[in-house]
Amino acid sequence: MLVVLAPGQGAQTPGFLQPWLADPTFASRFAYLSAVADLDLAHYGTEADAETIRDTRIAQPLLVAAGLVAALELFPHPADAFDRIGAVAGHSVGELAAAAGARAITAEQAMVLVRERGRAMADAAAATPTGMTAVLGGDREEVLAAIEKHGLVPANDNGPGQIVAAGTLEQLAAFADEPPARARLRPLSVAGAFHTHHMAPAVDRLAGLAQAVSTHDARIPVISNRDGRVVHDGRDVLGRMVTQISNPVRWDLCMETMLDLGVTGVLEMPPAGTLAGIAKRALKGVETFALNTPDQLDDARAFVRKHGERSLLSTTPTWRVVVSPAKGTFERDAAAGDAEVLGPAARIGAVASLRDRTEVLAQHGGHVVEWLVEDGDLVSPGQPLVRLHPAGAA
């Protein structure tokens, strides 16, 4: 089972797009997305220095455009991707690339949103000097206690041995003077305390824009940064990406879900390395592939053939399906089980596991065509639960 990942801000390096732009097809597609973003992204991906592409307004559109166009190089016919990819996930801004790849939103919508996201987050960061520092190693509880002691936020929980602290530069300096035992600190090349309350103004800006965005149910399950849940409904995918701007990235829970799905291979889109490296350490026995240059494409396609299998969504006959957000036991709501029609946001049940219990809603509602699981069945993340015919459809 294959999971494709899209990296977040900080993964960019000077000149990383140089070999890709030598291909005329890549260059023309990249120029199109650059026009949507209203930025000369080819320049920033080939000639600009590290300090320039550290700017949030530039880094975020650059990363999303790179991931989207490289995905078309890997899968020239997008339908091939739907038959091969079990799930997608993006770290922070990478969620926009993942959502577009899963067809929850279009590439153009992703570029408009990331353009405005980058601007809004840069403006929010300018209000107060803030930053982020990776904490490598140390005892998890001691690290979290030290972060809290200094008034910082664990903005990224990237799994065993890596938590990112975020806050004001003054707080980070005090943290550096008194680091957790047996931990190394590494300041990150980002321009603000992302995924903290400092980004609240950016959430308001994006939330307003998101109201005008038309979405579709994802063709590939999307693993959400918020809580590692599998998300299928397009509005839910979009809403989670908006609120995630000021909330911690729980990449540790995303990786737990990958294991629940039965992942055997993880492929990271360019500029790759960070997420593949985390997966290599945290997902024992799972193969990884970091796609960075076009001369790796043949090997990447072989990797996809080895690990790819059709997702549960692509094999389900559908008008619309509601899927399980997590692994556990499905508890069907008695009223929903007897209903012929479900209203918008109707509760259909819950998925219970040893860790927690998650309510499941039919966000759009509709006529019940077929229950695909029974009360008490064990379900996996992304597994279809009920098939609905949209209300009012012929």
N, C-alpha and C positions, 0 to 999 in steps of 0.2 A: 504494500500500500504506500503510495507516494503523497507527500505533503510538499507543496511549493511555498517558499517563504520570500517576503519582500523586506529588505532592511530599512532601518530607520535613520534619522539624522545623526551624523557623526561617522557614517560609513563612507561618505564621499572622500575621495582623494584627488589631488591635482592630476589632470590628464587621463582620468580613468576611461573616458569615452573615446579617446583617440583611435584605438583600433576598430571600434564599432562604426565610427563615422566614415571610415574608408569604404564601406559598403553603400552604394548609391540608394538602395532601397531603404536601409536603416536611416540614412541621412535625410531622405525625403519625408519619411514618417516622423522623424524626430523634429524636423523643421515645422511640420504641421502642428504638433503638440506645443512646440515653442511659441507658435503664433497664438495659440489659444491662451497660453500662459503670459503672453506679452513680454517675453524675455528671450534674449539670445542665449539659449541654453547650450547650443553647440560651442560657443565661445567659453562659457563657464565650465563645460565638461572637458575642454581640451587645453585652453591657454591660461585660464585664471589660476591664481595662486591659492594656497590653502586658506589664508585669511579671508579672501574674497568669497570663496564658496562656503565659508563658515556662516555667512550671513543667512539667517533663517529664511528671508524672502527669496533667496537663490537656492539654498540647499534643498528645501522641501520640493519645489517643482522639478528640480534637476533629478532627484532620486526617483520620484514617481514616473516621470517621463522615461527615464532610462529603463526602469523595470517593465513598463508597458511595451515599449518598442522591442526590447530584448525578448520578451515573451512571444511576440509575433515572429521573431527569428527562430525561436525554439519550436513554436507550433504555427507554421505558416497557414494552416487551416484550423481556426479556433475550435471547431468541433472535435478535432483530435484531442485537444486538451480535456474536454469534458469526458472523454472516454478513458483518460489515463490518470487524471489527478483526483485523489481521494478527498483532499481538503486543501484550503489555502489559509495562510495567516501572514499578517504584516506587523512589524514592530513599529508602534507609534504611527508616524506618517505613512509607513509602509502599508497600513491598513487600507489606504485609499487605492493603492496599486492592486492589492489583493481583491478588494471589492469590485474594481473594474474588471479584473481578470475573471472573476466569478460571474460577471455580467449583472451584478446587483445595480450598478450604475454604469454609465458609458465612460469611455476614456476622456471624452471632452468634458463631461461633468466632473470627473476626477481632477482634471487639470484646472478648471475654474475654481473648484473647492480648495485645491492645494495652493493655488495662487493666493486666494484670500486668506487661507489658514496661515500661510507663511507671513503675510503682511500683518495680520491681526496678532499673531504670536510675537512677532518682532516688536510691534507697538506696545504690547503688554510687557515684554521684557525690558523695554526702554524706560518704563515707569520707575523701576527699581533695579539697581545692579544685582543680578542674580546669576546662578550657574549650577552646574551639576558635577559631581565627583563619583567615580566608580569605586566601590569598596570591594577589594578582591581578597577572598579568604576570611579568616577569623571565624569565631563562633557566631552563628546566625542570631541568636537571642542577644548576645553582647553587642553585635553590630547594630541591631535595631534599637537597643536601649541607648547606645551612644548617639545615634541619629536623632532620636527623640529628645535626648538631653540637650542637644544644641539647637533645638527648634527647627530641625530639618525634616524633610519628608522623604520616605523611601519611594521615590518616584518610579523607579523600575525595579521589579523583583525578577531577575533574570535566571533564577534557579540556583543550585548549590554553588556557593562561593562567589556570587556576584550580585550585589545590591547597589543601586545608584541613589546617592543622597542628593537632594536638591534644596536650594534655599538662597538666601542673600549671600553675597560674597563675604560679608563680615561673619556670618554663621559658618560658612565653609572654611574660612581661615581659622576660626576657633576649633573647628572639628579637626583640621589638619594638625593643629598644635597638640591635640589630645586624641589621637586615633585609637580605634579599638585594638585590643591585643591581637597580635599575629595577623594583622590585616595590612594590606598595601592600598594606598590611595592613589587614584589616577584621575586628575581633572579631565573632563571631556570637552571636545571641541564643539560646544554648542553655545548659543548666545543668551540662554536664559534658563530659569527653573521650570522646565516643561513638566506637564502632568502634576502640577501643584495648584494651589489656590491663586498663585500669582498670574495664572493664565485665564482667570474667570472672564475678563473682558473679551477674550478671543472666543470663548464659548458662546457668548451672547451674539457676537458678530456672525459666527458660522451657523448658529441655530436659526437666525433670520433667513439666511440664504438657503438653508436646507429645506425650508418649507416650500420652496419653489422647485425643488428637484424631484423629478419623476423617477421612481425606482421599479425594479423588477425582483421577483424572487430569484435568489442566487442559483446558478446552474451547478455550482460546486459548493459544498459546505464551507462556511467561513468560520474560523475559530476566533472568537472575540478577545481582545486585550483586557476587557473589563474583568472577566471572570473565567476565561477559558472555555466558555460555553460555545456550542455549535449553533450558529445562527443561519437561518434560511430566508426569513422574511426581509425584503429589501428595505422597508422603512426602519426595521429594527437594526439592520446593519448600519444604515446611515445615522440613525439617532445615537447609537453607541459610539460611532467615530467622532461625533460632535462632542458629546460629554466627556470622552476620553481625554480631550485636550487638557482638562484640569484635574484628572484623576490618575492614580498610579497605573502603570502598565504591569499586568500580572502575567509576564511571559512564563513564569514557573508553572502557572495553571494551564497555559496554552500547551506546554510540553506534556503535562499530565494527560490532557485530552488527546494529544497525538498518540500517546501510548495506549490509551483506551480504544482508539480507532484501529490499533494494530499496525502502526506505521513501521515500514521496513526501510524506507529511503526518504531523505530530506534533501531537496534541491533549493539552493538560495540563488535568487536572481541578482544581477550586478547592481551596485558594487558589492560583491559577496565576500564572505569570510567571517564576519562577526557572528551571525546567527548560526552558520554551519559549525563554527568553533564551539559555541555554547551547546549545540545539539550533540556534538561529538563527546563532550564531557558529561552531559546530563542524560542522554538517551543511549545507554549502553546497548551495543549490538545493532544499532541503527546506522546504516550507511549514509554518508553525507556527500554532497557535491556542491562546490562553490563555483558558480559560473561567472567568470570575469572577462573573458575575451572570446571573440567569435571563433577562434581556432579550436575552442573547446566544444563547439556545438555538436559535432558528431558524437563525441563521448557523452555529452549531456543527453542526447537523444537515446543512446544506448542505455544510459542510466534510467531514463523514463520508461523504456521498454521493459527493463528488468523489474522495476518496482511498480509500474503503473497498473491500475485496474479501474474499471468503471465504478464511479461513485454510486451510492444508493439512490441519489436523486435522479441520475441520468437513466436509471433502469425502471423508474416508477411511472406508470401511465398517469397522466396528471392533467387536471385543470389547475389545481393548486393543492399542495400537500403541507401538512404541519409536521415538523420533524422533532425528534427528541434533542434537547439541548445538551444532554449529558448521558453518561453510563449509569444504569441503575434499574430499578423495578418500576414499571409503569402502573400507576394507580388511576384508573379511568374514573372521571366524574360521572356519577350515576345519572344526573340530568342530561349531560351531554350524550351519554351512551344511548339514551332513549329518544333523543331529539332527531328530527328530520332536517331541521334548519338550525344553524348556529349563527348568532348575531356577532357583529364585530367585537373583538376582544373577549369572546366567550371562553370561559375556562373549560378545557377538555380533560384536565387531570393534573397529575404531578409525576415527576421522576424522582424516586427516593434512592439514596445511596448511603453508605456508611458516613460519608463526609457531610452531606446536607440533603435538602429536599427542594426541588425547583418546580414552581408552578409552570404549567404549559397552557398558553392561550392561542386561540385561533384568531390572529390579529385581524383578518379581513372577514371572517365568517363565511357562510355559504351553505349550500345544500349538501348534506352528508351523502357521499357516493358510496364510500366503503371504509370501514375500520380495518386498518392493516395490522393492528396488534390487539390483543385482548387484555383485560384487566389482570394484573399480576405477571405479565410477560416481562422477561429481562430484555432491555433495549440497549443499543449502543448509540454513541453520539452521532447525530445526523440521520438516524433511522426514521423513515416515514411512519407516522402514527395513524393519520386519517387523511383520506382524499376528499376534497371538497369541490363542488361545482359552484363557481361564483354566483352569488345572488343576482338575478336579473339577466344572466347570460342565456343566450338561446340554446 
